[in-house]
Amino acid sequence: MSHYAINLKGNSKTNCPTTTSAKETCPDTCPLKESGCYAKYSFLGAYWKKLSNGEVKNSFDFKGLLVKIRKLQNNQVWRHNQAGDLTHNNGVINEADLNKIVRANKGKMGFTYTHHMHEIEENAQAVKASNENGFTINWSSNNLEEADIITSKNIGPVVTLLPVGTDKVTYTAKGNKVVKCPADKAKDITCASCKLCAISDRNFIIGFEAHGTAKKKVSLIAATMVN
């Protein structure tokens, strides 16, 4: 059984209700899973480990997660998964679970990110449908080239890793605009005030500059071309 938790106040960067999901929700195909995962190597690491092991007293199961989402106020911005990903079966997103989150989110402004493989048709269609029905899922790409590939598929908004030192606004090889996360290094901007990642039909990519204790490894991943 996966374990979940929610902080109704969020963290210093989100400032809105923020959930955490157990580690097993993350796909094995994520290149950051064992090398560069911010959640694993940041202040979240110890807590995430305890949650995944069922050692957090106020944690709950998936049904409990749905109850918490439904209880949020209408128009409330909230972030799913400051750590963790969407439930899956060997890398295929659990569409039934996702649909339940979409329904629980009705009237609210939930958003999240996924590192599940966009190449899997079931994943592509599940994420696309979620975005069309009010729960925003951002595809997490590992570099600008992959961001171009996903953007061309029109299956949902895209975010990407950026090497350290990238400009605030840049463009991909295909001409897609990339805006660096406004909250990056800005203490007065949070997810609650920004809300860009909650916009499913935006016409630009959001970039996250490599940060944290593993930022050198992440920066190298962000600069790597797709094979």
C-alpha positions as CSV (number, residue, x, y, z in Angstrom):
1,M,0.0,0.0,0.0
2,S,1.3,3.4,-0.9
3,H,1.4,6.1,1.7
4,Y,0.5,9.8,1.3
5,A,0.6,13.0,3.4
6,I,-0.5,16.5,2.9
7,N,0.7,19.8,4.4
8,L,-2.2,22.3,4.1
9,K,0.3,25.2,4.4
10,G,2.8,23.7,2.0
11,N,6.5,24.5,2.1
12,S,8.4,27.8,1.7
13,K,8.3,27.4,-2.1
14,T,4.7,26.3,-2.6
15,N,2.7,28.2,0.1
16,C,-0.4,26.1,-0.7
17,P,-1.6,22.6,0.2
18,T,1.1,20.2,-0.9
19,T,1.1,16.4,-1.0
20,T,3.8,13.8,-0.8
21,S,3.6,10.3,-2.2
22,A,5.6,7.3,-1.4
23,K,8.7,6.4,-3.4
24,E,7.2,3.5,-5.2
25,T,5.0,5.9,-7.2
26,C,8.1,7.1,-9.0
27,P,8.9,5.3,-12.3
28,D,12.2,3.4,-12.6
29,T,12.8,5.1,-15.9
30,C,13.3,8.5,-14.3
31,P,17.0,9.4,-14.8
32,L,17.0,11.3,-11.5
33,K,15.7,8.4,-9.3
34,E,19.1,7.2,-8.2
35,S,21.2,10.1,-9.2
36,G,20.1,13.7,-8.7
37,C,16.6,13.4,-7.3
38,Y,16.0,16.7,-5.5
39,A,13.4,15.2,-3.1
40,K,15.8,12.4,-2.1
41,Y,18.8,14.6,-1.5
42,S,17.1,17.7,-0.1
43,F,15.4,18.5,3.3
44,L,12.6,16.2,2.1
45,G,14.8,13.1,2.0
46,A,14.4,11.8,5.5
47,Y,10.7,12.6,5.7
48,W,10.1,11.0,2.3
49,K,11.9,7.8,3.4
50,K,9.8,7.6,6.6
51,L,6.6,8.2,4.7
52,S,7.5,5.5,2.1
53,N,8.1,3.1,5.0
54,G,4.8,3.9,6.6
55,E,6.4,5.5,9.6
56,V,4.7,8.9,9.4
57,K,1.8,9.0,11.9
58,N,-0.5,11.3,10.0
59,S,-0.1,9.5,6.7
60,F,-3.0,7.9,4.8
61,D,-3.8,5.6,1.9
62,F,-5.1,6.6,-1.6
63,K,-8.7,6.8,-0.4
64,G,-7.6,9.1,2.3
65,L,-5.8,11.3,-0.3
66,L,-9.0,11.6,-2.2
67,V,-10.9,12.7,0.9
68,K,-8.2,15.4,1.6
69,I,-8.4,16.7,-2.0
70,R,-12.2,16.9,-1.9
71,K,-12.1,18.9,1.3
72,L,-10.0,21.7,-0.2
73,Q,-11.9,24.9,-0.9
74,N,-13.1,25.7,-4.4
75,N,-10.5,27.5,-6.6
76,Q,-7.8,26.4,-4.2
77,V,-4.4,26.1,-5.8
78,W,-2.7,22.9,-4.6
79,R,0.4,20.9,-5.6
80,H,0.3,17.2,-5.8
81,N,3.7,15.4,-5.1
82,Q,6.4,17.6,-3.8
83,A,8.0,14.1,-3.8
84,G,6.6,11.1,-5.6
85,D,4.7,10.6,-8.9
86,L,1.4,9.2,-10.2
87,T,0.6,5.6,-9.3
88,H,1.4,3.1,-12.0
89,N,1.7,-0.5,-13.0
90,N,5.2,-1.2,-14.3
91,G,5.5,2.3,-15.7
92,V,2.0,2.6,-17.1
93,I,0.0,5.3,-15.2
94,N,-2.9,3.9,-13.2
95,E,-5.7,5.6,-15.2
96,A,-8.4,4.6,-12.7
97,D,-6.5,6.2,-9.8
98,L,-5.8,9.3,-11.9
99,N,-9.4,9.7,-12.9
100,K,-10.4,9.6,-9.2
101,I,-7.9,12.5,-8.5
102,V,-9.4,14.4,-11.5
103,R,-12.9,14.1,-10.1
104,A,-11.8,15.0,-6.5
105,N,-10.1,18.1,-7.9
106,K,-13.2,19.4,-9.6
107,G,-13.6,23.1,-8.8
108,K,-10.0,23.3,-7.6
109,M,-6.7,24.2,-9.2
110,G,-4.5,21.1,-8.6
111,F,-1.3,20.6,-10.5
112,T,1.6,18.2,-10.5
113,Y,4.5,16.9,-12.6
114,T,5.2,13.4,-14.0
115,H,8.4,11.7,-15.1
116,H,6.5,8.7,-16.5
117,M,7.3,7.9,-20.1
118,H,5.5,10.0,-22.6
119,E,6.3,7.4,-25.3
120,I,3.8,5.0,-23.7
121,E,0.5,5.7,-25.4
122,E,-1.6,4.9,-22.3
123,N,0.4,7.5,-20.4
124,A,0.1,10.1,-23.1
125,Q,-3.6,9.7,-23.3
126,A,-4.2,9.6,-19.6
127,V,-2.2,12.8,-19.0
128,K,-3.8,14.6,-21.9
129,A,-7.3,13.7,-20.6
130,S,-6.4,14.9,-17.1
131,N,-5.3,18.3,-18.4
132,E,-8.5,18.6,-20.4
133,N,-10.5,17.9,-17.3
134,G,-9.1,20.4,-14.9
135,F,-6.2,18.6,-13.1
136,T,-2.9,19.9,-14.6
137,I,-0.1,17.4,-15.1
138,N,3.2,18.8,-16.4
139,W,5.4,16.5,-18.4
140,S,8.9,16.6,-16.8
141,S,11.5,16.6,-19.6
142,N,15.2,16.2,-18.9
143,N,16.6,18.7,-21.5
144,L,15.5,21.1,-24.1
145,E,15.6,18.6,-26.9
146,E,13.2,16.2,-25.1
147,A,11.0,19.2,-24.2
148,D,10.6,19.9,-27.9
149,I,9.7,16.3,-28.6
150,I,6.9,16.3,-25.9
151,T,5.6,19.7,-26.9
152,S,5.2,18.6,-30.5
153,K,2.8,15.8,-29.3
154,N,0.3,18.3,-27.8
155,I,-0.4,16.0,-24.9
156,G,0.0,18.5,-22.0
157,P,2.2,21.3,-20.7
158,V,5.9,20.7,-20.4
159,V,8.6,21.6,-17.9
160,T,12.3,20.9,-18.3
161,L,15.5,20.8,-16.4
162,L,18.0,23.6,-17.2
163,P,21.8,23.7,-16.7
164,V,23.1,26.0,-14.0
165,G,23.4,29.6,-15.3
166,T,20.6,29.4,-18.0
167,D,19.0,32.8,-18.8
168,K,15.5,33.6,-17.5
169,V,14.1,33.3,-20.9
170,T,15.5,31.1,-23.7
171,Y,14.3,29.1,-26.7
172,T,14.6,25.5,-27.8
173,A,16.1,24.4,-31.1
174,K,12.5,24.2,-32.4
175,G,11.7,27.8,-31.3
176,N,9.7,27.0,-28.2
177,K,9.9,29.6,-25.5
178,V,11.3,28.5,-22.1
179,V,10.6,30.6,-19.0
180,K,12.7,29.9,-15.9
181,C,10.5,29.2,-12.8
182,P,9.8,32.7,-11.4
183,A,10.2,31.4,-7.9
184,D,13.8,30.4,-8.6
185,K,15.9,32.4,-6.1
186,A,13.0,34.7,-5.5
187,K,11.8,34.5,-1.9
188,D,8.7,36.6,-2.5
189,I,7.2,34.3,-5.2
190,T,5.6,31.0,-4.5
191,C,3.5,28.4,-6.3
192,A,0.4,30.0,-4.7
193,S,1.2,33.5,-6.2
194,C,2.7,32.3,-9.5
195,K,0.3,29.6,-10.6
196,L,2.0,29.1,-14.0
197,C,2.4,25.4,-13.5
198,A,-1.3,25.1,-12.9
199,I,-2.1,26.4,-16.4
200,S,-2.6,23.4,-18.6
201,D,-2.9,25.3,-21.9
202,R,0.0,27.7,-21.6
203,N,2.0,28.2,-24.7
204,F,5.5,28.0,-23.2
205,I,7.8,25.6,-21.4
206,I,8.8,26.2,-17.7
207,G,12.4,25.5,-16.9
208,F,13.8,24.5,-13.5
209,E,17.5,25.3,-13.1
210,A,19.5,22.5,-11.5
211,H,19.7,23.0,-7.7
212,G,20.3,21.2,-4.5
213,T,23.2,19.1,-3.3
214,A,23.1,17.1,-6.6
215,K,22.9,20.1,-8.9
216,K,26.1,19.2,-10.8
217,K,24.7,15.8,-11.8
218,V,21.4,17.3,-12.7
219,S,23.0,20.1,-14.7
220,L,24.9,17.4,-16.7
221,I,21.6,15.6,-17.4
222,A,20.0,18.8,-18.5
223,A,22.8,19.4,-21.0
224,T,22.7,15.9,-22.4
225,M,21.2,15.4,-25.9
226,V,18.6,12.8,-26.6
227,N,20.1,9.6,-28.1
